[in-house]
Amino acid sequence: MGDARRDLPGVAVLLRGRRRVGKSRLVQVFCERAGVPSVFFQASQGADPAAERVAFAAAVGESELPGRDLFAAGTVLPTWTALFRQLAAALPADSPSIVVVDELPWLIEADPTLEGTLQTAWDTLLAHRPVLLVLIGSDLAMMERLDDYRRPFHQRGTVMVLPALNPAEVGAMLDLPAAEAIDAHLVTGGLPLICQEWRPGQSVEDFLAGSLADPTSALLVSGERSLAAEFPGHLQARAVLTAVGTGERTWSGVRAAMSPRAEPMAASSLTNALRLLEAKRVIAVDAPLSTRPAEKDRRYRVADPYLRFYLAFLEAGLPLVERGRADLLLRRVRRSWTAWRGRAVEPVIREALLRIAPELGWPEVEAVGGWWNRQNNPEIDLVGADRQGVATRIVFTGSIKWQTSKLFDQHDHAALVRDTAAVPGADPATELLAVHRSGVVAGLPVRTVSPDELIAAWRA
């Protein structure tokens, strides 16, 4: 367990990942299988630092660490420094052990001095023991900042990221063909807890019918639990996120969606809320991709596919489920599914195309986005360019036809040709691309990408 860079026996790991992605369970299983003494401490949101130290001491006292008797029941440690000093004494000096702190950002949020205290304790005490210190966090932005060069814990831990299941992994787990696997990814977001409820080979509609009928299903409860943990004291940000969750929105569109509020949100408050959501990686911000700057035409969307599905359909439908009328919620989903899916699949397809661009013959493509003007007419689903932001070359433009039975046809091709002419930087060398779910009419002069090719982007 040594670290050659530090020449000390202790190793620290900073593990981050989306809420409900399975970080805690993964580390818990690792501790159980490691066969060495361990302690697992779960922080509580909004708790008093003194109460957290008492809880930490109790966790060590109930652990298998050889020095756990130093943390007898009722042990009160006045500072984090005292706790870490006592913890170091409780660790074995000549054999491995594991210490896990889950949701470290909550501890730091309650006591900002903890970050520096932890760094000092690690350098002077803990790293001198053969201990694996695992620091877990769901606040992606804060966990990234912990390793920033300006922060006390910089380069003291190995950074690890636990991602959600990608579309290929979802398809393999659920035994679904490519197109259905991508649809399932849009619903589950690749969260293992939700995917575990999906029977192999089951259709989206059958899965929804079963899950929506169960008020305790992971599909229904994961969204509210994630939001409650993410925004306990940010009511304005929470309200803005709900507005964005109804679909891709402009700044003015978000404000209009919130107009029914008793007190209209001030422009500055809306801007601040959007910045907070972006900083937390809850929303993503897209700008038209071309050779011309277009920052004023930015759009906001919910970054996580599952949370986008939850906010679009499930949040408002929870009262129906609680009244035993999940059938009405399912009807709402059916009615809007095709239109919602057509928009929601765009970021997934753009990511896939960026991954497989070299295989498609476009190794110079470094960004895949879309393009639109202020009137959204025309609007191009796909633009591949040589750089993000303001490009110098538009390599391809494309259209997404993600319908169950309709082919990409002559009308779609003609519309793509017409609309491409409006994209700044497009020229006769710009290639045309059709990404389809069900096929393309034969003979059209357009490059094509199928669902199988998209899924292959995550299998490389």
N, C-alpha and C positions, 0 to 999 in steps of 0.2 A: 504493500500500500504506500510505498514511498514515492516521493516526487523529486525527480532528478534535478529539476530546475531550482528547488529550494534546499535540497540536501537535508530535508527534515522528514520524519516519518508520517506526519499528518497530511491528509488530502481533503480539500474542500471542493464541493460541487454545487454550482448554482443551477437548479433545475426549474425551468419555466415552461408554461403551456397554458392553453385556454382552460377556463373553468370547465369542469365535468369531463375533461379529456382522459382522466385516469392516472394523474401524477401520484396522488397519495396512495392509491391502491398498488400501483407498480412498485413504489418504494417499500410499502409495507410487506409485499410478497418477497421482495429482495431481502429485507431484514430477516424474515422468517426462514428463508432458505440459506442465508449466509452462514448460519451456524456459529455466530459470534455474539457476544453481549451487545445489546442495542437499547436505545431509548428513543421513543417517537413522541414528539410534543406537537400538538395541534393548537395553534394560536386561535383566539376568538376575536371576531371583528368588533372594534369599538370598546374593547375591555380596558380597564385601568391597568397601567404597567405593573403596579404592585400586585394586583390580583393575578396577572400573567406570570409573574415570578413565582408566586405561590403554587400556581398550577404546574409550572415547569418543574419546580422542586418535587411536587407530588409525583409527576411522571417519572423522574429519575428514581425516587424512592420506591416506586413499583416496578422498576426495570430489573434487568439481569446484570447490570454493571456491578463489578466487585465491590465498589465503594458506595453502594446505594445507601448503606446505613448512615452515611454522612447527611442524608436527606431524610431524616426521620419525620414521621407525620407531624405536620404543623410547623415545619421549618420555615422561618421567615428570613429572607435575605434582603437587606435594605436597598441594594443597588444591583444592576446587572453585572457590574464588575465583581461583586462578591459572589454572585451566582456562578459566573464563569470560572472563578478561582476554585470554588467548591466542586464544580463539575470536573475540572481538570484533575483534581485530587481523587475523584471517584472513578476515573477512567483507568483501565489496566495500563501499566507502564511497559510491558514486554509482550503484549499480544493484541491483536486487532479488536476494535469495537466500532460501533456506528452510533452517531448522534444525528437525529433528524429534527429539523425545525420546519414545520409546515405552515405556509402562509406567513412567511417572514415580513412581507410588506405591511401586514396589519400591525405587527409589533413596531415597525419603524414609524408608521403613521401615527401611532399613539405616543411614541417616544423617539423623536428624531435623533437623540444623542446615542441611541443604541447602535447605529451603524459604525460610528467611531469606536465605541466600546468593544464591539464585536471584533473589529480589526485588531485592536490592541490585545485583546484576549487571545485571538488566534496566533498572533505573532509571538507573544511572550509565553503562552501556556499550552493552548490546545494543539498547535502544530507540532509540538515537541513530543506528543503522544502518538502512537500508531492508530489514530482515529480517522474514520471517514465521516466528515461533517457534510450533511446534505441539507441545503437550504432551498426550500420549495416556495414558489410564488405563482399566483395566477394573474397578478397585475403585470402584464407583459412589459409595459413601459418602465415601471419601477425596477423590475428585475434586470432589465437591460442597463438601466442607469447604475446599478450596483457595481458593475464592472467597468464603468466609465473611468477614464484616466484621472479625472478630477475627484473621484470618490475614494473613501478610505480603503475599501476592500478590493480595489483595482488589482487584477492579475493574481489575486490570492486564491481564486477558485477556478475550476474548470467549468466553462459554460456548457450546459446541455439543454436542448429544446425537445420537448415531447409533442410532436404534432398530432393533429387528429388524423384519422384514417383518410387516405386520399381516395379518389374515385376508383382506381384499380383495386385497392385493398378492400373497399366496400363491396365491389363486384365479386371479388374472390370469396369474401366472408359470407355473402348472401347468395352466392351461386346465381348471379344475374348476368345476362348479356350486357354488352357495352352501353347501349343507350339507356337501358333500365338502371344500370349501375350509376350512371351520371344523375338520373332522376332521383335515385335513392340518396345519393350524396347531397342533393339540394334539400332534401327533407331532413336528413339526419345530421348533416354537417360533418359526417365521419365520426361522431361521438360514439365510443364503444358501448356505453350504457344503452343508447337508443338502438344501435345496430343489433345488440343482443336480443332485443324484443322482436326483431324482424326474422320470420322463418325463412329458411333457404328457398329461393325460387318464388317467394311471395310477391305479388304485384304491389305497386304503390297504393292503389285503391284498397286492396284487401288489408294491407298493413294499417292504413289510416282508419279503416272501419273498426279494426280490433283495438288499436291504441286509443282512439278517441272515445271509445266506450268505457275505458278504464281511467277514472280520474287520477289514479296513482301511477300511470304509465310514465316512463322516463321521457317520452315525447312531450307530455304535457307539463311535467313538473320541472324539467331541467331549465327551461327558459326563465321562469319566475325566480328560481333559486339563483341563477346566474345574475340576473338583474338586481335582485335584492342585495347580493354580495358586492356588486360592482358600483351601485349608486345609492348607498344608504342615506347620504346627506346631500345628494345633488338632484333635487326634485326637478329643477329646470332642465338639466341635462337629460333626465329620464323622460320628461315630456317631449323634448326635442327628438330623442331617439325614437319614440313611438311615432312621431310624425314622419321621420325619415323611413321608418319601417314599413310604411304603407306603399313604398315604391321609390324608385330613384327620383331625387328631388333637387331642385335648385334652391338657393338661399331664399328667394322670394316664395318659392313653392312651399318650403318648410314653414315659413311664417304664415302663409295663407292657410295651411293645414291646421295651424294652432289658433286661428282666429276665433273659434267658438269659445276659447277661454274667457272667463269673466274679465280678466285683466290682460289685454294684449301684451305680449312679451316685447320689451324694448329691443331695438336693433342691436345695441351693444351687448345685451344679455344673450340674445340669440347667437351672436358671433362668438361670445365667450363659451357658451354651451357647446357649440360645434367644435371649437378648438379643443375643449376638454375631451369630447368624444373621440376626436381624431388622435389626441395624445394617448388615450387609453387603447387605441387600436380597435375600438368598437365600430367606428365608421371608417370608410375609405373615401378618399376624394379623388375624383377623376376629372381630367381636363381633356379637351379635344386634342388629338394627336395629329400634328401636321408640321409644316415648316414655318408656321406663323404663330406667335404667342397668342394664347387665348385663356389666360388665367381667370378672366372675368366670367367665363362661361363654365365654371366648375360645377360639378354635380356631386351630391353626397349619396352614399348607399351604405347599408349595413354590411360590414365586412364578412361576418360569419354566416355561411349559408343557412345553418339551422336557425340561428337567431332571426335571420331575415324571414324565414318561413313562419317562425313563432309569432313575430310581430305582425306579419301580414294576415295571419289566419287565427292562430290559437289564442293569443292573449285576449282578444275581444270575445272569443267563443267559449272561454272557460265557464261563464255562468250557464251556458246551455248544457255543457257536460255535467255540471253540478246538479242541474234540474233533470238529468236523465234524458236530455234531448240531443245527444251526440249526432243523431241523424241529421238534424238541422245544420250543425256545423259541417258535417261531411258534405252536405248539399252545397254549402257556400264554397267549400274548397273545390268541389267538382266544377262549379260554375265559373270560377276564376282561374282554375289550374293552368289551362293552356296559355293564357295571356301572361300570368305571373311567371310561369316556367320559362317562357320565351325571353323575358328580361333577366331572370335570375341566373340563367345558364351562361350569359355572356361573359362574366368574369372567369368562370371555369374554363370556357373554350379559349379565352385569350391567354390564360396561363398555359394551357396545353399547347397552343400554337407556338408560344415563345419557347417552350421546351423542345419541340420537334422541328423548329425552323431550319436547323441545319439539314435534317433528313429530307425536308421539303425542297431543299436547294437554295435556301436563303440564310446562309451562315452569317451574313452581315446584319440581320435583324436583331436588335437589342431591346426593342419595345413593341408591344402589341396592345393597342387600345381601340378606341372608336373615334369618330369625328361627328360633330354637329355644329350648327350655327345657333344663334340666339333664338331663332324661331323654331328650332328642331325640324327644319325642312330645307334641305334634305338632312338625313341622318344615316351615317354609315356604321354598321355593326363592328367592322373589323378594319383596322389600319395597322400595317406592319411598317416600322421605320427603323432607321439606323441608329437612333438614339432616343432616350426618353426626354420629355419636355418639348423643346423646339428642335425638330429633326432637320437634317440636311437633305435627306432623301426618303421618299415614300416608296417602299419596295412592293407592297401589295395593298389592295383594299378588298374587302370581302363582305359577304352577307351570310347570316345564320338563318337556316330554315329548320327549326326544331319542332316540327309538327309530326304527329304520329303517322299520318297517311299521305300527306301532300308532298309531292316532289318539288325540288327546285326547278322551275320551268323557264320558258322563254320570257315571260313577263318579269320574273325575278331578275333574270340576266339583263334585260333591257333597263330595268330600274337601277341596277348596280352600275351599269355603264354610264347612265345619265348622271347619277349622283356623284360618281367618282370625279367627274369633271369639276365639281365644286370644291374638292378637297385641295387646300393650298399645298403645292408641291407635287401633286399627282401629274404624271406626264405619260406619253405613249408607252414608255417602258414599264410603267406600273402594271403589275400582273393582277388578275382578277381571281378571287377565291370564293368557293361556295362550300360552307360547312353545313352538312345536312344530317338529318336523323333518319330519313326514309329513302333518300336517293336523289339522283339528278337526271333530268331528261337527257337522253343520249344526243350527242352531237354538239352540245353547247361549248363554245370556246372559253372554258373556265377551268381552273384547277379545282379539285374537289378533295375534301377531307371527310372521312366517315367517322361514326362513333368508335369503331374499332381502332382507328388511327389515333383518335383523341386519347382513349384509354391507354394506348401504348406509351404515351408521354410519361406516365408514372411507372411504367414497368422497366424502363431503361436502367 
